[in-house]
Amino acid sequence: MPDRDKRKKVSGRPDSRVSEELDLLILKTASRLFGEQGYAATSVEQIAAVAQVGKQTIYRRHPSKESLFKTVISELGQSFLVAAAPLDSVVSSDPLLTLRKTMRMLLDLVLSPETLSLSRTFIAEGWRFPDLVNHAGAHIFDPLEDLTCRLLTAVSDAGLLKESCDLKETSRLFSGLCLGLPHQQMLFGRDILTTARERDDYLDHAWAAFMTGILRPPASKPTRVRTA
């Protein structure tokens, strides 16, 4: 009886911790292969072989290769927000400093090897699979712009921005300068911003150039007139 119970326990479904580890293994393996080989050249069979899991194990979680790829993209976008999105209390205490620190963290994330390799997949195969590109936009790029807009709105609410700023458009331009341009340059194969110092310097210059146009000038103190 004890042996039979033991065999029954081992052959059953994995517990929640093991299942979570298996989910993570499948997604990490899929992300690496999609990035290295592209979407069309990567099969569920390959992912299963590299991850050393059964093909049906993957299909129970992701009914198709497209579904698996979309999950990889969604998880990547969510990881950005988990890593970089600040707490409301931090934003309210110093919104301008919080915006700057958040953009610096996001710069590292968008220039990571995983992000760059998956972006190359979008560019190379987007014309064949436009739905996947749209999914990437909705789950990676749009949330980053929304996060930037939320932080820039907090800066505006603190009375630090010029009244003429369109927050949505300003956020799009600002994130494009701080994140999109470096990301694009590295996708083109340019060996730039490879060190923390280079990224700090780039963000310093981008910040200074952009903020000059949108921040209110500091209020001047009234000049005291000396009397004889």
Secondary structure, DSSP 8 states (H G I E B T S, - for coil): -HHHHHHHHHHS---HHHHHHHHHHHHHHHHHHHHHH-STT--HHHHHHHHT--HHHHHHH-SSHHHHHHHHHHHHHHHHHHHH---HHHHHH-HHHHHHHHHHHHHHHHTSHHHHHHHHHHHHHTTT-HHHHHHHIIIIIHHHHHHHHHHHHHHHHTT-B-TT--HHHHHHHHHIIIIIHHHHHHHTT---S-SHHHHHHHHHHHHHHHHHHHB-------------
